[in-house]
Amino acid sequence: MPFNLTIGGGTSAFYNRARTDMNTLRRAAETVQQRLSTGERLERSSDNPLAASRLRDLARNDRLAAVDSRNADRVADDLTLVASALQNMAGDLTRARELALWAANDTISSEQRAIIGGELQQLHISLLANANARSSTGQSTFGGESGGPAYVTDAAGNAIYAGTATSGTAQLGDRQSVERSLTGPDVTGFAWDGQQSDIFALVKNLADALVAGSGSGVARESLGGFDAGLETLTRAQTVVGTRLAWIDTVQDRQQVTAQGRAEESNRTGGVDIASAVTELQQLLLVLEASQSGFARLGQLSLFNSIR
């Protein structure tokens, strides 16, 4: 009986040790599989406190950078709309100058000038529509920080600026910012013949004069105003183009920085796929061999060994 107890105790220890070893291998394989599925080497902060702290910093920087990136995208969209509106306004004003030059011809009749005046009235409406364009968020494009339209008209049809003096800025991160747009006076105002005017007054006054039967002189006198107005619009287009180019540069930097954070995050807490797959294959191979060997040893008995 004592002999049998010894054998039983040894058998029990053998089984327990084998079971423990195989469970350890199985848990190790499951851990590697988990890392492969998540792409993360650290399961808990306690695995590597320093690495976990750095990963938290990188994740926080990613969240802040995402806000900066959205701001850059939004202001780029806004400025693209501004550029489009400016292009339309420049086209309308160029056409208005062509009409003024035609009306300045002494050989045409007053009826023809009245027709020209009618087209100028339509161009005035188009200029106002583009000046009151809105962004994708409903913000007035040229109204500054005002929620309403940039321009309103009085009882006589004169355009009056109703926006704010500044257009507001957007933060792009790293203490960098850019103005979202230009205000109406920045785009439409100009000095001409010693006085301040704007493209709306210029086009409307000429249109009204021609419809009322004025001669070629008033059209000739307006040409200098059209040149000044077009120069203002050209400057505005240059400013907007420069801002868009700057945002492109900022976005390129943001992408490079984001890629650097991703690479550092992968080095700090990521999984080397090739090494992890190799490790998993080795663990599974050893586990399979252990299970096979355990099964064969478990079939042996003392009597088999005596024979």
VENKAFEN-V993590 format. One record per helix or strand of 2 or more residues. SS is the DSSP state (2 for helix, 1 for strand). FROM is the first residue (numbers start at 0). TO is the last residue. If there is no record, write none. Layout:
SS,FROM,TO / SS,FROM,TO
This chain:
2,1,37 / 2,44,46 / 2,48,102 / 2,109,130 / 1,150,152 / 1,158,160 / 1,168,172 / 1,175,178 / 2,183,187 / 1,188,191 / 1,194,197 / 2,198,210 / 2,215,268 / 2,272,297 / 2,301,305
